[in-house]
Amino acid sequence: MAVTVRFAELPAGVEMSRPLTPDEFFDFCAANPELRVELSPEGSIHFMPPYGLESDDASAEVFYQLAAWAKADGRGRANGSSAGFTLPDGSVLSPDASWTLNSRRNAIPREQRRRFPRLVPDFVVEVMSPSDRLADAQDKMRAWMANGAQLGWLLDMDRDTVHVYRPGVRVRKTR
């Protein structure tokens, strides 16, 4: 079965025969808002399929609970799955939910906050959907940790398991 993908005109100077920079990736995303994509450290685009209803319910609940806690706590802010972050390795990733200390967020110039800021959230949550492979999700969590996240949760709904990530500590699985 053939699949046709149509993209809006690529931003000036972007050639898909070479890796994209994070700034070029932002322009690509702005020109193609219907796509859900991330940028690998090598500069290639990774397409992410939409969630199923159950996975989206879980992601929405995680964000709701995290946002309510962040508001009550007052030390940081929560973001949902639409926020993209430029990591030190050059990748641009979007966790399903994240939290970042206000002091770190406020240190980012406003113009950079309007794009994909060069910022690693302190806490990230990834919710697996049935189309996700566990090994790929674990690789993404390791990337978050390697780039500076302080805590990460990988929620595997099908196995009723949470994988807890902390820098320099063995991953802990809980049910």
PyMOL commands that set and color helices and strands:
alter all, ss='L'
color gray80, all
select helices_A, chain A and resi 22-31+53-73+102-106+110-113+134-146
alter helices_A, ss='H'
color red, helices_A
select strands_A, chain A and resi 37-39+45-47+76-79+85-86+92-93+97-101+123-127+151-156+161-166+169-174
alter strands_A, ss='S'
color yellow, strands_A
deselect
rebuild
show_as cartoon
